[in-house]
């Protein structure tokens, strides 16, 4: 008679769901008992990515004060707010600290244990330190969750997939490079969570090509330098002699922008303004559907511009040539990008104070260097300029854009599938590395252990080696016997190495054109090919088309992940409570 809930994945998302179950159970679940089964080979709380058993050299890329697992009154949800400490409050750290991931793992374990303690009497949690292989069962009946190494399945009234980052099979290009590496005794390391990658084949002193300039690259850089015994003395890197030489490039050819290194002061921009719930509802109501570039991006661009100029005009009025009230009125009335650009040119004299999202996204577009050495100097200057601006509050309009990005993401989540470009753009601008990591990049570059290849980097496999080129430095190429794909695997259902999702897809679950699992944006129920929600299967996380920004939420920003967790928890409790009542009245 005891209802059974299975949650696959005991990392931050599963832990956050448990917290919401504990918060909502007094209102929605009057049953005498409930068994909750967490299925994850890694310890609950941190899960795989945030487990405590990883290198202490690896940091979070958020300030400790910007990391919370608890709701507040800015979250739009039906359940109760249960406030709790941020990471910096819990760990008694300076708010501006970039904590290591081991500490974050301990925080997550504490959050998990607090959620356990908050469950009503009779609700029991079981942890199964195994992998879930597949889910079977009829839509109107109990589900069977099959576990690795067990002959009998777990029986579940409901199943929630709270998976994090997924391993993936190689795509066509990667498979060809891997086959070439095997044939010619080369090294090809495919996309992976860097902390899990065996880096021992990358030999000291040898060149290594690296595709990817985001956070996975930062981890790789750390593990191959400090992780091999090197150290920093001020702005100088002192090598151990065990480091390889990294040649890094990507589509943009530059690292993600530094985290902003100052606090907000004064009034925040009143967001959302041009892209809020009403605009989202209008997009969802379009009979023919919507196109991101045609229908969504103009609203996003206007919203980010509003956040930028609101801050510029209110905090730095001496750098503007118009009263804010006049500019705001004309900005709202401007029809199209040409009219907006003309208004901005008249009202903001210095081009450095104007928001140019196209140039931000393609900083090396059309830029050419005469030599590889000249490009090294040029990109170091670019990184130094980014660090200077991101730590100078006189450019606090950048922080306005950051707040705009958070607001926009909270709305975009409700649209479902918008393609992969937006998520990459957001991460590049808003989820980059701590400033100290970029300073380390500069030190490694000066030490000759990190070399920049350029934008639109291409890698070919020929003449028994890997060869990288970029139009940024015409005529230049570099050869190496090792290639690292420094990025996480794409979260696609079709190429997931995890049999659980592949079996789910075979059983009727559908995916977007980009390969994301389609879910009901309301409560996370898995959708079939006809768009019908499965009555007993839910999914939350980055592999769904309702993915949210990052693993954690910044306090007092409305947290779309909190909203999703709350909606799913309430749907789960409502279903289980109604089912139990039905059983008792038979």
ZAMARGU-4260 file (C-alpha; in steps of 0.2 Angstrom, whole numbers, plus 5000, padded with zeros to 4 digits):
<rodrens>
0) 5000/5000/5000 | 5015/5012/5002 | 5017/5022/4987 | 5034/5021/4978 | 5043/5036/4970
5) 5060/5033/4961 | 5071/5048/4957 | 5086/5043/4945 | 5100/5055/4949 | 5105/5061/4966
10) 5115/5077/4962 | 5109/5095/4963 | 5093/5092/4953 | 5088/5077/4963 | 5092/5085/4979
15) 5083/5101/4974 | 5067/5091/4970 | 5068/5082/4987 | 5069/5099/4996 | 5053/5104/4987
20) 5045/5087/4991 | 5048/5091/5009 | 5042/5108/5008 | 5026/5104/4999 | 5022/5087/5008
25) 5012/5094/5023 | 5000/5102/5011 | 4998/5090/4997 | 5002/5072/5005 | 4991/5065/5018
30) 4997/5047/5016 | 5003/5037/5031 | 5019/5033/5021 | 5030/5035/5006 | 5046/5027/5000
35) 5057/5038/4989 | 5071/5028/4980 | 5087/5038/4974 | 5096/5029/4961 | 5114/5035/4958
40) 5131/5027/4959 | 5138/5043/4966 | 5134/5049/4984 | 5118/5059/4986 | 5120/5078/4986
45) 5134/5081/4974 | 5131/5067/4962 | 5144/5064/4949 | 5149/5082/4944 | 5149/5089/4961
50) 5156/5074/4971 | 5168/5078/4985 | 5181/5065/4978 | 5189/5076/4965 | 5204/5088/4963
55) 5204/5102/4976 | 5212/5113/4961 | 5195/5113/4952 | 5184/5128/4957 | 5167/5133/4954
60) 5164/5147/4942 | 5152/5157/4953 | 5156/5168/4968 | 5151/5158/4984 | 5137/5172/4988
65) 5129/5168/4971 | 5126/5150/4974 | 5110/5144/4984 | 5100/5128/4984 | 5085/5137/4993
70) 5070/5147/4987 | 5065/5165/4991 | 5051/5176/4988 | 5057/5181/4970 | 5052/5163/4964
75) 5036/5162/4956 | 5029/5145/4962 | 5014/5138/4971 | 5023/5129/4985 | 5030/5137/5001
80) 5046/5147/5002 | 5059/5138/5013 | 5074/5149/5014 | 5091/5143/5018 | 5110/5148/5018
85) 5119/5152/5002 | 5136/5143/5000 | 5146/5158/5007 | 5134/5159/5023 | 5135/5140/5026
90) 5154/5139/5024 | 5157/5156/5032 | 5167/5162/5017 | 5169/5179/5010 | 5155/5181/4997
95) 5167/5185/4983 | 5177/5168/4985 | 5177/5155/4971 | 5175/5140/4981 | 5182/5123/4976
100) 5171/5109/4970 | 5175/5098/4985 | 5167/5112/4997 | 5152/5113/4985 | 5150/5094/4987
105) 5150/5096/5006 | 5137/5110/5005 | 5126/5099/4993 | 5127/5084/5005 | 5121/5096/5019
110) 5107/5102/5009 | 5102/5084/5005 | 5103/5079/5024 | 5093/5094/5028 | 5079/5090/5016
115) 5079/5072/5023 | 5076/5079/5040 | 5062/5090/5034 | 5052/5075/5027 | 5036/5071/5036
120) 5035/5056/5047 | 5033/5040/5037 | 5042/5046/5022 | 5058/5036/5020 | 5072/5038/5007
125) 5083/5024/5001 | 5099/5026/4991 | 5103/5013/4978 | 5122/5016/4973 | 5119/5008/4955
130) 5115/5014/4938 | 5097/5014/4931 | 5097/5004/4915 | 5079/5006/4909 | 5061/5010/4914
135) 5047/4999/4908 | 5029/4998/4912 | 5012/5003/4905 | 5007/5022/4906 | 4992/5018/4918
140) 5001/5006/4929 | 5017/5004/4940 | 5033/5007/4932 | 5048/4995/4933 | 5066/5003/4935
145) 5079/4991/4931 | 5096/4993/4940 | 5113/4987/4935 | 5118/4971/4945 | 5100/4967/4951
150) 5088/4954/4943 | 5072/4962/4950 | 5067/4980/4946 | 5062/4993/4958 | 5043/4995/4957
155) 5037/5014/4956 | 5021/5023/4955 | 5031/5037/4948 | 5048/5040/4940 | 5058/5056/4939
160) 5074/5057/4929 | 5085/5070/4937 | 5100/5067/4927 | 5114/5079/4925 | 5127/5079/4911
165) 5127/5064/4900 | 5141/5054/4892 | 5138/5053/4873 | 5143/5042/4859 | 5155/5051/4847
170) 5147/5060/4832 | 5153/5057/4814 | 5167/5069/4815 | 5174/5063/4832 | 5172/5045/4827
175) 5183/5048/4811 | 5196/5057/4821 | 5196/5043/4835 | 5198/5030/4821 | 5212/5040/4813
180) 5221/5041/4830 | 5220/5022/4833 | 5227/5019/4816 | 5242/5031/4818 | 5245/5029/4836
185) 5239/5046/4841 | 5229/5053/4856 | 5211/5058/4854 | 5201/5063/4869 | 5183/5066/4865
190) 5171/5077/4874 | 5170/5073/4893 | 5168/5079/4910 | 5187/5084/4912 | 5189/5078/4930
195) 5184/5061/4924 | 5196/5061/4909 | 5213/5051/4909 | 5225/5064/4904 | 5241/5053/4906
200) 5243/5051/4887 | 5247/5069/4886 | 5265/5069/4887 | 5277/5083/4894 | 5284/5095/4882
205) 5273/5089/4867 | 5260/5100/4858 | 5242/5096/4861 | 5228/5103/4851 | 5213/5108/4861
210) 5196/5112/4853 | 5185/5122/4865 | 5189/5138/4875 | 5176/5137/4889 | 5175/5130/4906
215) 5180/5113/4901 | 5196/5120/4894 | 5199/5129/4910 | 5198/5113/4920 | 5210/5105/4907
220) 5222/5119/4909 | 5222/5118/4928 | 5225/5099/4928 | 5239/5099/4916 | 5249/5113/4924
225) 5246/5115/4943 | 5239/5097/4943 | 5257/5092/4937 | 5266/5101/4950 | 5268/5119/4942
230) 5264/5134/4953 | 5261/5153/4951 | 5272/5166/4959 | 5262/5182/4956 | 5259/5184/4938
235) 5273/5172/4933 | 5270/5153/4931 | 5284/5142/4937 | 5283/5125/4927 | 5287/5108/4934
240) 5293/5102/4917 | 5279/5089/4916 | 5267/5101/4906 | 5262/5098/4888 | 5261/5114/4877
245) 5242/5118/4874 | 5237/5125/4857 | 5219/5131/4860 | 5205/5137/4847 | 5187/5137/4845
250) 5173/5145/4835 | 5175/5162/4843 | 5194/5160/4846 | 5193/5168/4863 | 5189/5162/4881
255) 5173/5165/4889 | 5171/5182/4897 | 5177/5184/4915 | 5165/5184/4929 | 5161/5202/4935
260) 5172/5207/4950 | 5162/5220/4958 | 5145/5222/4967 | 5129/5230/4962 | 5125/5247/4969
265) 5109/5257/4966 | 5093/5253/4957 | 5091/5237/4947 | 5084/5238/4930 | 5065/5235/4931
270) 5065/5218/4922 | 5056/5210/4912 | 5052/5225/4901 | 5051/5220/4883 | 5052/5201/4885
275) 5041/5195/4899 | 5026/5183/4902 | 5015/5192/4890 | 5027/5191/4876 | 5030/5172/4880
280) 5012/5169/4879 | 5010/5178/4863 | 5024/5167/4855 | 5017/5151/4862 | 5000/5156/4855
285) 5006/5157/4837 | 4997/5144/4827 | 5012/5142/4815 | 5025/5141/4830 | 5039/5153/4832
290) 5057/5155/4825 | 5070/5160/4837 | 5080/5172/4826 | 5064/5180/4818 | 5052/5181/4833
295) 5062/5179/4849 | 5079/5186/4847 | 5073/5204/4843 | 5064/5204/4860 | 5079/5197/4868
300) 5090/5210/4860 | 5079/5224/4865 | 5078/5218/4883 | 5097/5216/4885 | 5099/5234/4878
305) 5086/5241/4890 | 5095/5233/4905 | 5112/5240/4898 | 5106/5258/4895 | 5096/5259/4911
310) 5111/5256/4921 | 5122/5267/4910 | 5110/5282/4911 | 5106/5280/4929 | 5123/5276/4936
315) 5134/5285/4924 | 5124/5300/4917 | 5139/5310/4913 | 5143/5298/4898 | 5126/5301/4890
320) 5119/5315/4880 | 5101/5314/4884 | 5089/5312/4899 | 5085/5294/4903 | 5066/5298/4902
325) 5068/5304/4884 | 5079/5290/4879 | 5068/5277/4887 | 5053/5284/4878 | 5061/5284/4861
330) 5070/5267/4864 | 5053/5259/4868 | 5045/5267/4852 | 5060/5262/4841 | 5055/5250/4827
335) 5069/5239/4821 | 5088/5238/4824 | 5092/5253/4812 | 5081/5265/4822 | 5088/5259/4839
340) 5106/5261/4833 | 5103/5279/4827 | 5095/5283/4844 | 5110/5275/4853 | 5123/5284/4843
345) 5114/5301/4847 | 5112/5297/4865 | 5129/5288/4869 | 5144/5297/4863 | 5157/5284/4867
350) 5156/5268/4856 | 5163/5258/4871 | 5147/5262/4881 | 5136/5255/4867 | 5130/5237/4868
355) 5135/5228/4852 | 5129/5210/4854 | 5135/5205/4837 | 5153/5210/4840 | 5152/5203/4857
360) 5148/5186/4850 | 5161/5187/4836 | 5175/5197/4843 | 5188/5190/4830 | 5176/5191/4815
365) 5186/5198/4800 | 5201/5201/4811 | 5218/5195/4803 | 5235/5194/4810 | 5251/5194/4800
370) 5260/5181/4811 | 5256/5168/4825 | 5267/5178/4837 | 5257/5194/4833 | 5241/5185/4837
375) 5248/5179/4854 | 5251/5197/4859 | 5234/5203/4852 | 5224/5190/4861 | 5233/5193/4877
380) 5229/5211/4875 | 5211/5206/4872 | 5210/5196/4888 | 5219/5209/4898 | 5206/5222/4892
385) 5191/5210/4897 | 5199/5208/4914 | 5201/5226/4916 | 5183/5230/4911 | 5175/5216/4921
390) 5183/5222/4937 | 5180/5241/4934 | 5163/5247/4941 | 5163/5262/4929 | 5158/5249/4916
395) 5143/5243/4927 | 5132/5243/4912 | 5139/5226/4909 | 5132/5220/4926 | 5115/5227/4920
400) 5117/5215/4904 | 5121/5201/4916 | 5105/5204/4925 | 5096/5205/4909 | 5102/5188/4903
405) 5096/5180/4919 | 5079/5188/4917 | 5078/5183/4898 | 5083/5165/4902 | 5069/5164/4915
410) 5057/5168/4901 | 5065/5157/4887 | 5064/5142/4898 | 5045/5143/4896 | 5047/5142/4877
415) 5054/5125/4877 | 5066/5121/4862 | 5075/5137/4855 | 5090/5128/4848 | 5108/5127/4855
420) 5115/5144/4850 | 5106/5154/4864 | 5113/5143/4878 | 5131/5144/4871 | 5129/5163/4870
425) 5122/5165/4888 | 5137/5154/4895 | 5150/5164/4885 | 5143/5181/4892 | 5137/5176/4909
430) 5145/5160/4914 | 5163/5162/4911 | 5178/5158/4922 | 5184/5168/4938 | 5195/5182/4934
435) 5210/5173/4942 | 5209/5159/4929 | 5211/5171/4915 | 5226/5179/4924 | 5233/5161/4924
440) 5230/5159/4906 | 5240/5175/4903 | 5254/5169/4914 | 5254/5152/4904 | 5254/5161/4888
445) 5269/5171/4893 | 5278/5155/4899 | 5275/5147/4881 | 5264/5133/4888 | 5248/5140/4881
450) 5246/5146/4863 | 5231/5153/4854 | 5226/5146/4837 | 5211/5158/4833 | 5193/5158/4828
455) 5184/5145/4817 | 5198/5133/4821 | 5198/5118/4810 | 5207/5101/4813 | 5212/5089/4800
460) 5219/5072/4801 | 5233/5069/4788 | 5251/5064/4786 | 5250/5054/4802 | 5246/5069/4813
465) 5232/5081/4818 | 5234/5098/4810 | 5225/5114/4816 | 5222/5130/4806 | 5212/5146/4808
470) 5208/5161/4797 | 5213/5172/4811 | 5232/5169/4806 | 5232/5165/4787 | 5245/5152/4782
475) 5248/5147/4800 | 5246/5129/4805 | 5252/5118/4820 | 5254/5099/4820 | 5252/5088/4835
480) 5250/5070/4840 | 5236/5073/4853 | 5219/5082/4851 | 5207/5086/4866 | 5189/5090/4863
485) 5188/5102/4878 | 5169/5103/4880 | 5155/5093/4888 | 5146/5080/4877 | 5131/5087/4869
490) 5115/5082/4879 | 5107/5073/4865 | 5095/5058/4868 | 5099/5049/4852 | 5118/5048/4856
495) 5117/5046/4875 | 5129/5032/4881 | 5116/5030/4895 | 5105/5015/4890 | 5091/5023/4901
500) 5087/5037/4889 | 5090/5027/4873 | 5077/5014/4880 | 5065/5029/4885 | 5066/5035/4867
505) 5063/5018/4860 | 5048/5017/4871 | 5040/5032/4863 | 5048/5048/4871 | 5052/5061/4858
510) 5066/5073/4856 | 5068/5090/4848 | 5078/5092/4832 | 5094/5096/4843 | 5091/5079/4852
515) 5084/5086/4868 | 5071/5076/4877 | 5054/5085/4876 | 5044/5088/4892 | 5029/5097/4897
520) 5035/5114/4902 | 5022/5114/4916 | 5027/5100/4927 | 5041/5091/4917 | 5031/5075/4912
525) 5040/5066/4897 | 5031/5069/4881 | 5027/5056/4868 | 5028/5058/4849 | 5010/5065/4848
530) 5015/5078/4862 | 5005/5068/4875 | 5012/5068/4893 | 5017/5052/4901 | 5006/5050/4917
535) 5020/5042/4927 | 5037/5048/4920 | 5045/5065/4923 | 5062/5073/4918 | 5072/5088/4924
540) 5089/5093/4918 | 5100/5099/4904 | 5096/5085/4892 | 5078/5091/4892 | 5070/5105/4881
545) 5066/5114/4898 | 5084/5116/4903 | 5089/5130/4914 | 5105/5140/4915 | 5119/5132/4926
550) 5118/5120/4940 | 5114/5132/4953 | 5104/5148/4956 | 5109/5165/4961 | 5099/5172/4976
555) 5084/5183/4972 | 5084/5181/4954 | 5068/5171/4952 | 5077/5154/4949 | 5068/5145/4935
560) 5075/5128/4941 | 5067/5131/4958 | 5050/5134/4949 | 5052/5118/4939 | 5057/5108/4954
565) 5042/5115/4964 | 5030/5111/4950 | 5036/5093/4948 | 5036/5090/4967 | 5018/5096/4968
570) 5013/5086/4953 | 5021/5070/4961 | 5014/5073/4978 | 4996/5076/4971 | 4997/5061/4960
575) 5003/5049/4974 | 4991/5056/4987 | 4976/5054/4975 | 4982/5036/4971 | 4983/5032/4989
580) 4966/5039/4993 | 4959/5029/4979 | 4967/5013/4985 | 4960/5016/5003 | 4942/5019/4997
585) 4941/5003/4987
</rodrens>
